[in-house]
């Protein structure tokens, strides 16, 4: 019996969706993983590229595929060298790699030096796997309201010819069990908030202002580092009903979701909102901004807030607080039917298998 093909798996930061894909692909391939990181200086970036170069020179000659998360500087060398060995390169487009929010200096295409590297990656990859169609072409009416920002690769790489297939991230319903149908009024938002810019990207400032209008409702923001919590308090002076909680392990989040009535995600930018999907599996009523894949996840069930107005956010939360019984079951069923981990696994393996028959430059 022949051994499985080798697959090179490359990413910047370890995250839940990266871990899920690494585990899924390891069921069919011998996965060799490289964590590139996020170097904070040109010198450190050059060192990371040098380390990656030697790794690729050792691994690429025997690799069947290269699989990378996000089209950014960490995928430049893999794409360039893989072409020399005629190894197919698949790049997942996850969010920030198809965005530009100039006011927040956010997104690959807000950077003068990262933008050309991102264009090189997406133009020369064998296949792109956006987690939502909005990362190919879409609009963001929320981040710079009342102006509408373009989103998606076609806004920043208008000559894009690389084939793509939309494959959403997936979620295991057994990992995110349903909580009780009846719950006390409460609101939760989760994100790794390590600086004020991330707080703005995740809309924490908007949730703070909405919480002022909901003084009888406890609102928890989970994932805020202590240092940033102090900065948030100094800048926005949250009301007493808004609590800034430290990060939790992923396995602890299901218990929080299962006790929470409403999950709020007022992000100014998103790909496919992973925490929203996890919260909905646990029965939380979702309130979200109309960015990225948020509308396709919650539209028709939860509440979309179309402008960054705390009064509208507060009204949406109040409305979702009435969700009970079958409504909570419907939130869970939406994610189970459209975004299961089994569906992503099947689509990823089918896609990689289809690349075998394609000629590669």
MARMI-607234 format. One record per residue: residue in one letter; z, y, x of N, C-alpha, C, CB in turn. Coordinates in steps of 0.001 Angstrom, whole numbers, padded with zeros to 6 digits, always signed. Glycine has a CB too. Layout:
BEGIN
AZYXZYXZYXZYX...
//
This chain:
BEGIN
X+000000-001196+000850+000000+000000+000000+000000+001245+000885+001234+000006-000962X-000956+002145+000630-001065+003345+001458+000062+004310+001146-002421+004029+001247X+000429+005096+002171+001498+006080+001968+000948+007297+001246+002132+006496+003317X+001797+008066+000557+001327+009238-000185+000739+010289+000754+002473+009848-001001X-000170+011086+000195-000736+012202+000942+000344+013223+001276-001869+012865+000146X+000093+013956+002357+001034+015011+002750+000666+016333+002073+001049+015182+004289X+001673+017039+001643+001501+018346+001012+002438+019331+001705+001786+018280-000535X+001890+020460+002130+002696+021506+002753+003132+022496+001674+001901+022229+003890X+004421+022689+001565+005016+023500+000495+005666+024716+001148+006069+022671-000353X+005199+025916+000786+005619+027141+001484+006118+028166+000478+004451+027732+002319X+007228+028801+000788+007784+029824-000099+008555+030839+000736+008705+029188-001185X+008929+031949+000083+009747+032965+000739+011235+032701+000510+009373+034362+000229X+011641+032782-000760+013049+032625-001135+013220+031352-001950+013551+033856-001936X+014317+030674-001737+014616+029508-002560+015106+029990-003919+015676+028587-001876X+014574+029412-004966+014944+029783-006328+014828+028549-007201+014048+030941-006870X+015267+028681-008453+015256+027529-009343+013839+026997-009550+015878+027896-010684X+012865+027891-009777+011513+027407-010053+010855+026837-008809+010657+028528-010619X+011193+027363-007630+010694+026773-006387+011271+025371-006208+011053+027665-005171X+012560+025225-006408+013195+023914-006277+012597+022905-007250+014699+024031-006508X+012341+023349-008486+011762+022438-009480+010400+021931-009026+011635+023137-010843X+009541+022833-008545+008207+022403-008116+008268+021493-006895+007338+023614-007811X+009142+021812-005964+009277+020965-004779+009679+019548-005181+010312+021558-003802X+010601+019453-006107+011063+018139-006560+009952+017394-007324+012316+018294-007456X+009227+018100-008202+008148+017463-008957+007049+016945-008037+007560+018445-009966X+006647+017766-007068+005557+017377-006177+005966+016236-005249+005097+018575-005356X+007257+016174-004927+007741+015108-004050+007657+013734-004715+009178+015390-003632X+007465+013696-006019+007311+012414-006703+005934+011799-006452+007536+012591-008202X+004976+012627-006014+003623+012125-005801+003115+012313-004377+002688+012798-006747X+003767+013177-003599+003293+013499-002251+004460+013472-001265+002598+014888-002230X+004104+013334+000002+005097+013560+001058+005124+015054+001329+004763+012740+002372X+006172+015700+000887+006247+017161+000922+006925+017617+002209+007008+017703-000310X+006261+018499+002933+006831+019159+004109+007014+020630+003743+005907+018985+005394X+008235+021112+003840+008583+022426+003312+008860+023424+004422+009789+022323+002404X+008368+024640+004226+008681+025749+005121+009178+026927+004295+007442+026152+005970X+010404+027355+004579+010959+028567+003969+010692+029733+004911+012499+028414+003681X+009814+030648+004499+009411+031752+005375+010478+032839+005440+008091+032351+004896X+011168+033089+004329+012156+034158+004282+011519+035507+004008+012928+034211+005578X+012334+036558+004118+011885+037930+003877+012331+038799+005046+012445+038482+002524X+011593+038767+006152+011996+039532+007341+012117+041022+007043+010994+039315+008472X+013155+041648+007616+013463+043048+007299+012904+044044+008304+014946+043228+007210X+012210+043571+009329+011647+044477+010324+010336+043892+010829+012643+044714+011501X+009450+044732+011388+008199+044203+011945+008424+043135+013007+007386+045327+012536X+009452+043319+013841+009725+042333+014880+010093+040982+014276+010847+042822+015792X+010957+040996+013257+011350+039743+012611+010182+039111+011869+012510+039982+011649X+009313+039949+011295+008137+039407+010616+007222+038700+011614+007368+040526+009886X+007008+039307+012756+006170+038676+013778+006770+037348+014245+005990+039621+014974X+008088+037315+014376+008740+036056+014757+008542+034985+013691+010237+036280+014996X+008646+035397+012424+008448+034430+011337+007014+033925+011318+008801+035060+009980X+006044+034813+011532+004645+034380+011597+004420+033433+012775+003711+035597+011712X+005043+033744+013910+004888+032883+015082+005449+031490+014802+005588+033504+016306X+006643+031447+014215+007254+030158+013874+006373+029399+012884+008670+030365+013284X+005831+030104+011892+004972+029466+010909+003677+028955+011544+004654+030441+009781X+003116+029722+012479+001878+029312+013135+002044+027961+013822+001437+030369+014152X+003106+027798+014603+003311+026536+015310+003557+025390+014334+004484+026656+016285X+004258+025668+013244+004496+024652+012217+003170+024214+011596+005454+025191+011124X+002323+025188+011259+001032+024870+010646+000125+024090+011596+000334+026149+010203X+000120+024462+012865-000726+023756+013825-000317+022292+013952-000662+024437+015191X+000978+022009+013769+001448+020616+013803+001129+019872+012509+002953+020577+014059X+001272+020562+011380+001223+019884+010092-000154+019866+009430+002187+020522+009176X-000937+020910+009593-002181+021028+008830-003185+019912+009084-002823+022329+009138X-003366+019456+010318-004396+018427+010532-004208+017166+009698-004425+018048+011974X-002977+016876+009280-002727+015660+008502-002419+015960+007037-001578+014881+009115X-002543+017227+006633-002176+017618+005265-003344+017423+004307-001710+019081+005229X-003016+017075+003075-004037+016966+002016-004135+018245+001208-003724+015793+001084X-003011+018921+001012-002972+020176+000259-001961+021120+000889-002623+019921-001227X-002173+022407+000644-001148+023427+000885-000808+024037-000468-001641+024532+001916X+000476+024155-000734+000960+024681-002023+001950+025801-001730+001630+023546-002901X+001660+027004-002191+002533+028142-001902+002952+028876-003149+001851+029097-000970X+004176+029396-003107+004684+030220-004206+004577+031692-003812+006164+029844-004557X+003830+032471-004590+003583+033908-004451+002506+034202-003403+004877+034628-004079X+001633+035128-003752+000544+035565-002872+001001+036795-002108-000758+035867-003681X+001597+036549-000939+002155+037652-000158+001944+037311+001322+003691+037885-000489X+002611+038073+002186+002368+037945+003629+002653+036542+004172+003215+038946+004374X+003532+035797+003532+003872+034462+004034+002764+033438+003810+005138+033979+003375X+001722+033800+003011+000620+032871+002753-000655+033236+003498+000334+032816+001280X-000622+034279+004323-001824+034700+005046-002259+033633+006051-001575+036037+005767X-001365+033230+006930-001720+032212+007925-002061+030860+007285-000573+032034+008913X-001288+030384+006300-001676+029117+005671-003085+029148+005090-000694+028767+004581X-003445+030249+004427-004786+030336+003849-005849+030380+004944-004904+031576+002947X-005625+031202+005969-006622+031352+007032-006830+030049+007802-006202+032461+007995X-005741+029392+008185-005868+028174+008982-006337+026979+008151-004541+027849+009640X-005921+026934+006889-006340+025816+006044-007854+025807+005853-005639+025883+004683X-008477+026977+005831-009935+027035+005730-010583+026357+006946-010411+028505+005612X-009968+026517+008110-010526+025897+009323-010491+024374+009226-009750+026361+010572X-009440+023820+008618-009310+022369+008482-009846+021865+007139-007852+021961+008639X-010389+022789+006339-010931+022442+005021-009883+021777+004135-012138+021520+005174X-008684+022322+004195-007574+021834+003362-007428+022770+002167-006228+021752+004183X-007449+022267+000945-007308+023133-000227-005940+023824-000257-007511+022319-001511X-005953+025095-000652-004722+025877-000768-004545+026320-002211-004747+027105+000184X-003425+025951-002801-003068+026349-004166-001942+027370-004065-002639+025106-005043X-002098+028503-004749-001089+029557-004700-000612+029862-006118-001655+030839-004018X+000682+029727-006346+001281+030103-007622+001465+031614-007648+002640+029371-007847X+000973+032251-008703+001165+033683-008910+002354+033834-009855-000141+034377-009492X+003431+034448-009352+004687+034404-010092+005146+035692-010737+005724+033956-009207X+004633+036857-010288+005092+038107-010897+004874+039302-010001+006548+038009-011250X+005722+039470-008999+005632+040636-008122+004334+040662-007326+006809+040662-007174X+003687+039515-007169+002445+039437-006411+001217+039830-007236+002267+038040-005875X+001438+040305-008461+000334+040795-009296+000734+042100-009972-000068+039739-010359X+001625+042864-009308+002215+044043-009932+002228+045223-008981+003627+043743-010404X+002322+046409-009576+002629+047626-008825+003343+048580-009768+001332+048283-008223X+004603+048894-009431+005349+049928-010149+005713+050973-009104+006643+049344-010887X+004855+051981-008918+005057+052935-007818+006401+053634-007840+003986+053962-007846X+006890+053985-009018+008150+054727-009091+009313+053934-008531+008446+055117-010521X+009224+052608-008589+010294+051746-008078+009919+051101-006750+010630+050666-009095X+008740+051440-006215+008248+050813-004979+008312+049298-005112+009074+051285-003747X+007862+048817-006259+007984+047387-006558+006614+046758-006705+008808+047164-007834X+006479+045571-006171+005260+044799-006304+004426+044853-005042+004455+045293-007476X+003711+043772-004778+002871+043694-003592+001894+044857-003526+002115+042379-003567X+001349+045256-004685+000301+046276-004678+000857+047697-004738-000638+046053-005840X+002176+047840-004596+002781+049153-004350+002916+049437-002863+004149+049241-005018X+002631+048435-002041+002815+048547-000589+001462+048666+000102+003595+047327-000036X+001340+049667+000981+000068+049867+001677-000257+048732+002640+000094+051177+002430X+000783+048087+003204+000485+047014+004153+000471+045635+003507+001491+047030+005271X+001259+045443+002435+001252+044132+001778+000046+043952+000863+002531+043942+000979X-000440+045038+000276-001560+044925-000661-002787+044257-000035-001938+046300-001177X-003264+044701+001152-004436+044008+001725-004161+042553+002081-004907+044735+002963X-002927+042232+002441-002597+040833+002730-002620+040006+001449-001213+040729+003410X-002081+040582+000380-002134+039888-000903-003564+039655-001356-001382+040676-001958X-004431+040657-001176-005844+040495-001558-006508+039388-000745-006610+041818-001365X-006196+039348+000559-006772+038286+001394-006370+036909+000865-006320+038446+002865X-005109+036755+000520-004611+035450+000051-005322+035036-001230-003083+035499-000183X-005366+035929-002236-005919+035508-003531-007434+035348-003470-005550+036520-004621X-008106+036087-002583-009558+035925-002464-009938+034628-001757-010153+037106-001717X-009075+034134-000870-009434+033000-000024-008714+031707-000359-009167+033341+001383X-007795+031748-001310-007168+030509-001769-008203+029650-002499-005957+030814-002697X-007927+028364-002598-008818+027466-003338-008612+027598-004842-008590+026014-002907X-007369+027824-005241-007041+027887-006663-005772+028700-006836-006875+026465-007268X-005731+029512-007889-004547+030289-008245-003925+029691-009496-004900+031789-008465X-002596+029635-009507-001873+029091-010662-000908+030147-011197-001106+027787-010277X-001390+031125-011967-000478+032093-012574+000414+031412-013611-001268+033245-013224X+001670+031846-013681+002591+031245-014651+002401+031829-016038+004034+031440-014206X+001656+032922-016136+001294+033501-017430-000041+034212-017259+002404+034487-017957X-000851+034243-018310-002173+034866-018234-002086+036353-017928-002925+034655-019534X-000959+036981-018249-000807+038418-017986-000825+038728-016497+000489+038932-018600X-000627+037732-015642-000664+037961-014202-002094+037936-013657+000181+036916-013487X-003037+037613-014507-004443+037798-014171-004931+039128-014740-005301+036623-014708X-004583+039407-015973-004991+040668-016588-004024+041010-017710-006448+040587-017123X-003451+042210-017653-002509+042606-018687-002129+044064-018569-001272+041748-018625X-001129+044452-019357-000634+045824-019357+000885+045812-019412-001218+046626-020546X+001470+046865-018858+002915+047055-018899+003194+048398-019581+003541+047003-017454X+003564+048376-020864+003820+049626-021584+005261+050113-021464+003478+049450-023035X+006058+049436-020647+007507+049672-020642+007993+050379-019382+008239+048361-020791X+007455+050000-018213+008017+050452-016939+007890+051954-016741+007341+049738-015797X+006790+052551-017200+006555+053987-016989+006305+054694-018318+005359+054207-016038X+006930+054201-019377+006708+054733-020726+006854+056259-020727+007702+054095-021734X+005944+057005-021416+004894+056548-022343+003587+056140-021682+004607+057620-023326X+003500+056209-020350+002293+055743-019678+002258+054208-019684+002231+056290-018222X+001061+053678-019615+000866+052227-019572+000327+051861-018194-000109+051744-020707X+001010+050969-017512+000580+050530-016194-000278+049273-016315+001796+050271-015284X-001335+049167-015514-002069+047905-015488-001268+046848-014742-003452+048091-014835X-001400+045617-015135-000794+044507-014405-001831+043406-014264+000488+043981-015126X-001557+042478-013406-002462+041360-013200-003394+041599-012029-003263+041101-014450X-003841+040502-011443-004626+040582-010220-005927+041349-010398-004923+039203-009718X-006536+041272-011553-007824+041948-011734-007701+043465-011665-008435+041550-013061X-006498+043984-011880-006296+045433-011750-006326+045863-010293-004968+045849-012388X-005959+044960-009376-005808+045315-007964-006810+044595-007065-004403+045003-007505X-007445+043549-007600-008487+042813-006866-009669+042675-007835-007966+041375-006348X-010371+043770-008101-011393+043744-009160-012543+042780-008890-011949+045120-009352X-012766+042421-007630-013846+041484-007308-013359+040038-007237-014490+041871-005987X-012218+039762-007830-011622+038430-007739-012546+037366-008333-010267+038405-008452X-012865+036369-007544-013704+035258-008000-012999+033905-007864-015010+035239-007214X-011828+033879-007299-011099+032625-007100-010781+031985-008445-009799+032867-006299X-011052+030712-008619-010701+030063-009881-009191+030038-010088-011257+028639-009920X-008790+030018-011351-007363+029979-011664-007132+029102-012882-006810+031402-011906X-005905+028647-012985-005451+027911-014160-004040+028363-014487-005506+026369-013926X-003797+028755-015714-002463+029178-016131-001610+027935-016376-002528+030075-017411X-000532+027812-015605+000436+026718-015813+001824+027353-015851+000336+025606-014666X+002439+027449-017012+003775+028062-017097+004809+027254-016327+004209+028198-018558X+005857+027926-015905+007005+027211-015362+007607+026338-016470+008070+028207-014788X+008358+025324-016064+008866+024366-017033+010378+024234-016969+008226+023021-016813X+010952+023730-018047+012411+023675-018199+012798+022334-018814+012933+024857-019082X+013872+021775-018298+014351+020470-018740+015383+020676-019855+014966+019664-017547X+015066+020301-021097+016017+020519-022194+017362+019847-021963+015430+020019-023485X+017381+018726-021231+018647+018043-020995+019563+018858-020084+018397+016667-020388X+018972+019678-019226+019772+020519-018334+020337+021729-019076+018929+020981-017139X+019710+022087-020201+020117+023273-020963+020421+022857-022397+019009+024377-020930X+021608+022249-022620+021933+021721-023949+022165+022825-024974+023163+020839-023868X+021912+022482-026210+022119+023403-027323+023601+023668-027535+021494+022847-028605X+023968+024935-027699+025345+025301-028019+025572+025281-029522+025679+026682-027453X+026762+025698-029984+027053+025721-031425+026135+026680-032164+028509+026112-031670X+025881+026380-033427+024994+027224-034223+025661+028540-034616+024546+026479-035471X+026960+028511-034794+027700+029733-035127+028456+030219-033889+028687+029484-036314X+028280+031511-033546+028875+032046-032324+029438+033440-032573+027838+032083-031188X+030479+033817-031855+030976+035187-031961+029951+036165-031393+032327+035334-031226X+029963+037391-031895+029024+038417-031439+029218+038683-029950+029203+039722-032248X+028149+038532-029183+028213+038749-027740+026794+038859-027205+028992+037600-027024X+026671+039514-026049+025364+039716-025411+025487+039351-023941+024864+041196-025581X+024447+038705-023416+024431+038281-022023+023102+038647-021385+024685+036769-021908X+023149+039024-020106+021943+039168-019292+022266+038600-017914+021470+040678-019202X+021318+037870-017340+021548+037194-016064+020459+037586-015081+021590+035657-016247X+020845+037870-013856+019874+038163-012802+020603+038331-011486+019050+039432-013134X+019906+038055-010403+020513+038234-009090+020356+039706-008701+019856+037281-008017X+021374+040497-008952+021331+041953-008760+021977+042271-007420+022059+042715-009931X+021129+042428-006398+021640+042643-005048+021490+044082-004573+020939+041729-004092X+020857+044940-005370+020722+046355-005027+020388+047138-006295+019625+046569-003934X+020437+048467-006193+020192+049293-007372+018751+049194-007850+020534+050736-007076X+017805+049017-006938+016415+048885-007362+016234+047663-008251+015490+048795-006146X+016858+046545-007873+016777+045351-008711+017430+045596-010068+017441+044156-008009X+018529+046346-010084+019168+046688-011356+018201+047451-012253+020441+047521-011118X+017429+048368-011678+016444+049122-012457+015299+048224-012908+015898+050299-011638X+014820+047355-012028+013730+046448-012393+014152+045560-013558+013309+045583-011184X+015403+045105-013549+015906+044239-014613+016417+045008-015828+017006+043370-014076X+016321+046335-015788+016693+047131-016954+018181+047188-017236+016008+046602-018143X+018995+047010-016201+020450+047028-016418+020913+048414-016858+021197+046603-015133X+020254+049457-016369+020601+050815-016811+020387+050979-018315+019766+051856-016047X+019328+050383-018848+019058+050467-020289+020096+049672-021087+017637+049946-020602X+020475+048516-020569+021474+047709-021266+022824+048416-021278+021605+046327-020609X+023148+049135-020204+024393+049907-020161+024406+050950-021266+024571+050583-018788X+023287+051666-021412+023233+052706-022444+023250+052106-023843+021984+053567-022265X+022607+050965-024031+022661+050291-025328+024076+049825-025642+021698+049100-025352X+024800+049360-024611+026181+048903-024819+027077+050038-025312+026749+048318-023519X+026791+051267-024895+027577+052407-025401+027451+052540-026909+027129+053710-024728X+026307+052137-027432+026058+052234-028872+026554+051007-029628+024578+052427-029131X+027106+050036-028891+027626+048798-029481+029064+048582-029009+026731+047574-029098X+029954+049529-029231+031290+049465-028617+032114+048261-029043+032051+050706-028946X+031740+047639-030172+032496+046481-030670+031942+045157-030160+032496+046474-032186X+030878+045198-029338+030216+043974-028885+030410+043811-027381+028706+043997-029240X+030989+042704-026918+031071+042475-025465+029693+042166-024883+032048+041316-025153X+029378+042835-023779+028093+042658-023096+028390+042274-021647+027206+043970-023172X+027853+041144-021215+028090+040668-019855+026778+040635-019074+028744+039267-019873X+026807+041204-017873+025699+041094-016932+026183+040198-015800+025226+042513-016401X+025596+039022-015682+026033+038027-014696+025052+038006-013528+026147+036611-015341X+025599+038045-012312+024762+037973-011126+024808+039217-010264+023367+037711-011523X+025793+040084-010514+025892+041360-009808+026835+041200-008616+026391+042490-010762X+026344+041470-007423+027215+041391-006255+028290+042477-006343+026395+041535-004943X+029487+042233-005797+030577+043217-005906+030201+044600-005377+031791+042717-005162X+029467+044656-004272+029096+045952-003701+028178+046719-004641+028416+045764-002341X+027235+046008-005238+026307+046665-006159+027007+047029-007457+025099+045764-006445X+027960+046215-007882+028728+046548-009078+029411+047905-008912+029772+045453-009373X+029950+048162-007731+030581+049462-007469+029556+050587-007539+031269+049460-006093X+028350+050348-007006+027297+051366-007060+026847+051616-008497+026097+050943-006200X+026737+050551-009278+026344+050703-010675+027386+051518-011447+026153+049325-011331X+028659+051229-011211+029713+051984-011908+029687+053448-011509+031096+051387-011609X+029443+053720-010234+029416+055104-009778+028220+055865-010344+029389+055152-008259X+027104+055170-010530+025884+055857-010976+025795+055979-012491+024663+055127-010461X+026152+054905-013227+025904+054897-014668+027175+054884-015521+025069+053709-015018X+028338+054712-014912+029615+054754-015643+029574+053889-016911+029962+056206-016016X+029449+052560-016758+029335+051687-017935+030547+051806-018851+029163+050234-017500X+030326+051600-020150+031455+051602-021090+032332+050370-020889+030947+051656-022544X+033489+050385-021500+034466+049306-021290+033994+047953-021818+035774+049667-021951X+033071+047959-022772+032615+046672-023328+031514+046027-022496+032119+046867-024747X+031049+046717-021430+030041+046113-020553+030713+045621-019278+028908+047127-020219X+030506+044357-018980+031180+043707-017856+030150+043291-016808+031995+042476-018337X+030398+043658-015567+029536+043296-014447+030172+042104-013729+029330+044511-013467X+029591+040936-013911+030165+039694-013399+029400+039215-012166+030155+038606-014488X+030082+038557-011244+029417+038080-010016+028451+036937-010309+030462+037621-008986X+027643+036564-009328+026708+035450-009524+027424+034147-009840+025845+035269-008289X+026762+033307-010611+027241+031965-010930+026239+030935-010438+027478+031809-012449X+026721+029730-010176+025798+028647-009850+024958+028319-011077+026564+027390-009356X+023751+027837-010821+022837+027581-011939+023423+026595-012944+021507+027052-011417X+024133+025592-012432+024683+024586-013340+025799+025131-014221+025197+023412-012552X+026328+026308-013892+027359+026924-014725+026780+027761-015852+028260+027780-013878X+025492+028083-015764+024919+029033-016721+024777+028456-018127+023570+029495-016233X+024526+027147-018239+024317+026582-019574+025543+026774-020463+023978+025096-019472X+026735+026669-019884+027952+026892-020677+028030+028344-021159+029211+026539-019848X+027612+029288-020307+027599+030693-020717+026589+030932-021831+027282+031595-019522X+025378+030399-021651+024362+030572-022694+024834+029978-024021+023035+029920-022265X+025452+028804-023932+025858+028114-025152+026935+028830-025940+026331+026757-024817X+027628+029786-025317+028671+030552-026001+028189+031933-026441+029877+030700-025097X+026947+032289-026104+026462+033644-026287+025539+033737-027492+025743+034123-025037X+025686+034807-028260+024858+035000-029455+023475+035528-029100+025543+035958-030424X+023415+036552-028225+022147+037223-027913+021953+037276-026407+022111+038652-028512X+020747+036912-025979+020382+037091-024576+019420+038272-024488+019739+035786-023978X+019726+039252-023623+018915+040462-023501+018281+040543-022117+019767+041714-023769X+016971+040770-022092+016238+040931-020837+015325+042146-020990+015412+039632-020475X+015802+043311-020504+015062+044563-020656+014312+044924-019386+016005+045693-021037X+013715+043923-018778+013059+044108-017484+011890+045086-017571+012571+042770-016949X+011698+045809-016473+010509+046655-016340+009342+045881-015739+010821+047880-015477X+009602+044689-015267+008549+043813-014754+009040+042373-014853+008166+044179-013273X+008137+041464-015214+008447+040043-015274+007174+039241-015041+009091+039672-016633X+007356+037997-014644+006290+037025-014727+006508+036280-016032+006269+036054-013481X+006867+035001-015938+007373+034284-017103+008892+034299-016962+006790+032796-017203X+009627+034815-017957+011069+035048-017783+011882+033763-017851+011569+036014-018837X+012213+033225-016684+012889+031933-016619+014227+031923-017328+013083+031535-015194X+015052+032954-017087+016384+032944-017690+016308+033065-019208+017233+034076-017119X+015300+033763-019720+015123+033850-021172+014836+032467-021743+013977+034831-021531X+013960+031728-021081+013632+030377-021551+014855+029466-021516+012510+029774-020699X+015636+029550-020444+016844+028734-020345+017844+029099-021435+017487+028898-018967X+018008+030405-021670+018952+030850-022700+018506+030406-024088+019102+032375-022664X+017201+030475-024355+016701+030048-025663+016905+028558-025877+015224+030393-025805X+016763+027757-024818+017043+026332-024956+018483+026090-025403+016775+025610-023636X+019378+026966-024980+020791+026832-025354+021103+027520-026681+021678+027408-024258X+020079+028071-027347+020268+028635-028679+020516+030121-028741+021375+027966-029321X+020336+030853-027633+020530+032308-027656+019354+032988-028354+020695+032862-026218X+019662+034007-029150+018617+034836-029752+018119+035824-028700+019147+035587-031023X+016803+035876-028430+016309+036707-027334+015910+038126-027767+015129+036032-026693X+016296+039086-026935+015829+040469-027047+015178+040800-025711+017013+041481-027399X+013933+041287-025731+013258+041527-024467+012259+042655-024515+012577+040299-024027X+011833+043070-023340+010802+044088-023192+009421+043418-023226+011000+044888-021868X+008376+044168-023594+007046+043566-023749+006276+043506-022436+006242+044344-024770X+006834+042870-021419+006215+042824-020097+005981+041377-019686+007095+043548-019054X+004924+041166-018875+004637+039832-018375+004498+038818-019498+005716+039393-017423X+005125+037666-019312+005061+036616-020310+006119+036704-021395+005167+035316-019646X+006901+037804-021416+007966+037917-022414+007444+037812-023852+008697+039233-022233X+006368+038537-024217+005917+038433-025603+005561+037015-026024+004734+039317-025813X+004864+036261-025161+004469+034913-025559+005678+033998-025711+003498+034328-024543X+006769+034288-024998+007958+033451-025083+008750+033728-026356+008840+033668-023863X+008931+035018-026710+009880+035321-027791+009239+035884-029055+010896+036293-027297X+007956+036277-029007+007362+036932-030171+007402+036020-031389+005919+037349-029872X+007781+036610-032531+007872+035861-033772+009214+035196-033994+006815+034837-033808X+010059+035182-032954+011386+034584-033079+012482+035589-032768+011511+033380-032159X+012373+036224-031619+013375+037210-031221+012887+038621-031487+013729+037050-029749X+013392+039569-030693+013050+040972-030873+012457+041532-029584+014287+041786-031299X+011240+042066-029668+010648+042816-028569+010937+044294-028766+009124+042559-028475X+011334+044967-027690+011614+046405-027728+010500+047094-026960+013035+046748-027119X+009713+047912-027644+008459+048395-027062+008584+049689-026275+007461+048587-028139X+009741+050293-026266+009932+051437-025375+011368+051430-024863+009610+052780-026105X+011599+051996-023684+012937+051938-023075+013905+052941-023699+012838+052192-021577X+014194+052722-024964+015066+053604-025736+016342+052830-026089+014342+054129-027034X+017503+053231-025582+018745+052483-025864+019025+052313-027347+019919+053179-025223X+018618+053290-028161+018860+053143-029604+018049+051987-030179+018514+054448-030345X+016802+051852-029751+015987+050738-030235+016520+049405-029708+014518+050925-029816X+016991+049410-028468+017569+048190-027897+018807+047778-028692+017930+048400-026403X+019670+048744-028986+020889+048453-029750+020548+047917-031132+021761+049711-029875X+019528+048510-031775+019128+048024-033100+018607+046586-033018+018050+048946-033711X+017822+046293-031994+017289+044938-031837+018413+043939-031617+016295+044880-030669X+019400+044316-030814+020544+043429-030579+021306+043193-031871+021482+044017-029511X+021577+044248-032628+022282+044098-033905+021541+043132-034817+022444+045461-034600X+020208+043249-034858+019436+042383-035739+019535+040934-035278+017968+042830-035786X+019439+040713-033960+019502+039341-033451+020893+038734-033573+019062+039307-032006X+021913+039559-033665+023275+039036-033838+023444+038301-035167+024287+040174-033751X+022497+038505-036078+022571+037823-037374+022003+036403-037315+021824+038629-038429X+021427+036015-036171+020791+034692-036056+021839+033589-036088+019961+034596-034757X+021657+032653-036969+022539+031496-037058+021718+030267-037446+023683+031746-038084X+022364+029126-037474+021781+027905-038011+020418+027564-037463+021690+028008-039466X+019457+027403-038386+018126+026955-038012+017422+027917-037071+017296+026758-039237X+017781+029182-037100+017146+030128-036180+017430+029730-034736+017641+031568-036447X+018656+029357-034447+018989+028959-033077+018238+027687-032685+020509+028746-032932X+018078+026769-033617+017311+025564-033333+015845+025901-033053+017415+024580-034503X+015331+026938-033734+013938+027353-033525+013732+027941-032136+013523+028373-034585X+014747+028683-031637+014639+029216-030271+014483+028068-029274+015886+030079-029914X+015297+027050-029449+015239+025895-028537+013902+025168-028659+016398+024918-028828X+013439+024987-029881+012212+024235-030100+011009+024952-029489+011988+024011-031594X+011004+026284-029492+009899+027034-028893+009733+026667-027416+010135+028551-029044X+010841+026615-026684+010762+026320-025255+010439+024837-025021+012086+026697-024558X+011044+023956-025801+010767+022525-025650+009293+022220-025878+011624+021711-026620X+008688+022865-026866+007311+022528-027231+006283+023180-026314+007042+022940-028659X+006594+024349-025754+005586+025079-024973+005824+025059-023467+005535+026497-025432X+007079+024886-023049+007403+025117-021638+008279+024014-021053+008100+026454-021479X+007960+022786-021344+008789+021701-020813+008442+021433-019349+008605+020416-021651X+009419+020925-018623+009207+020566-017224+008200+019423-017123+010541+020170-016555X+008206+018528-018095+007249+017422-018094+005817+017939-018205+007551+016451-019246X+005606+018983-019028+004266+019564-019158+003815+020182-017836+004243+020627-020276X+004719+020892-017151+004332+021488-015873+004010+020403-014848+005450+022406-015345X+004825+019380-014783+004569+018305-013821+003192+017684-014058+005664+017222-013917X+002893+017371-015303+001605+016753-015618+000448+017678-015225+001526+016408-017121X+000571+018975-015546-000499+019927-015244-000674+020121-013742-000214+021269-015908X+000437+020199-012992+000327+020364-011544-000354+019164-010893+001708+020572-010930X+000062+017974-011257-000514+016776-010629-001976+016603-011012+000281+015526-011027X-002326+016893-012274-003729+016825-012691-004573+017837-011908-003856+017085-014213X-004025+019032-011710-004763+020084-011019-005007+019720-009563-004011+021405-011107X-003984+019224-008887-004158+018829-007496-005161+017677-007373-002810+018427-006886X-005091+016737-008284-006025+015614-008244-007463+016109-008432-005667+014572-009330X-007646+017115-009296-009008+017636-009541-009576+018320-008302-009002+018626-010719X-008700+018842-007417-009176+019511-006212-009798+018529-005217-008032+020262-005551X-009454+017270-005325-010010+016288-004388-011534+016230-004481-009418+014900-004659X-012035+016422-005698-013487+016278-005907-014248+017557-005571-013773+015883-007353X-013535+018629-005292-014219+019907-005028-014563+020058-003556-013348+021084-005477X-015738+020629-003267-016018+020981-001859-015200+022201-001471-017542+021256-001636X-014733+022250-000238-013926+023370+000238-014549+023958+001488-012479+022926+000516X-014578+025294+001565-015220+025948+002713-014478+025653+004014-015293+027461+002489
//
